[in-house]
Amino acid sequence: MKIFLTGGSGYIGSAVAQRLKKAGHAVSALVRSPEKAKDLQAAGVKLVAGDLANPAGYAGAAYGSDAFVHTAFDYSPQGPELDRRAVVTARELLRGRVGATLIYTSGIWVLGPTDGSEAADESAPLKPAKASSWRPANEQLALDAGKDGIRAVVVRPGMVWGGRGGVLAGFFGSALKSGAPQVVGDGSNIWPMVHLDDLAELYVRLVERAPNGSIFYAVEGSRHTVREVAEAAARAAGKDGAIQTLSVDQARAQMGVVADALAMTQRISGEKAKNDLDWRPRHESFVAEAKAAFDAWRAAQ
């Protein structure tokens, strides 16, 4: 399959591009700087220099692709609009192509906080955190590509860990810098999580066989609190396991509405991906693998 992927030099996109290439697909990846994506080029991925702000700059390279995998996100104030524009561009490029596929990357914050002890699944109503209040409309725009004869799929990854980046890498960094990771709130909340390698494997299954109009949460089954995760990260970094806590109000002053999202408890099921796509995450617990994750992070710096 000929695949065009956005975000090729990003944390998630780089891993997905390499895994798709390993699965035998012909992959072209949009990258801001080819110099920063030499690992992709070495793996046989074709690099396309450009960014989301200029769809005309990558449309030629993406034209004729069987699948458009959108993993990129611009963290500027224009991010939501550029994300929407990428979906519109993908639909225009894929329209009329038999068997065309669009994979749109969303995230778990679109669900909002979950109630009760039961894990929410893809049927749960959305109550998005403010940081993701714009996301449902872009999800729907992607799913509406089904009306154009395009197989459209949405994936909502959990908090991604493993390798060189991800939110949890911040725990390692702050542990080394100040002696203790910093968490928003008291750390009693729960984040659904997923290892980068497992997430990349899921994208292969999404591209190859996910049904049109489907939505999948990409989360493994651990239910550790954020405090437990941060303490494990601190110990892995050679510290004593202590953490720093920052009130939501203090964090909001520093990072805006993202603070509220980081303080949420979310219990989410990944069973649909396991049942429908035979997805089997190999990494089920950051806490159990924190030392190996720390070593991999240090090696990638």
Helices and strands as residue ranges (DSSP letters): E 2-6, H 11-22, E 26-31, G 34-37, H 38-42, E 46-49, H 55-62, E 67-70, H 79-94, E 101-105, G 108-110, G 130-132, H 135-143, G 144-148, E 151-157, E 159-161, H 169-178, E 182-184, E 193-195, H 196-209, E 214-218, H 226-236, E 244-246, H 248-255, H 258-262, H 271-277, H 286-300
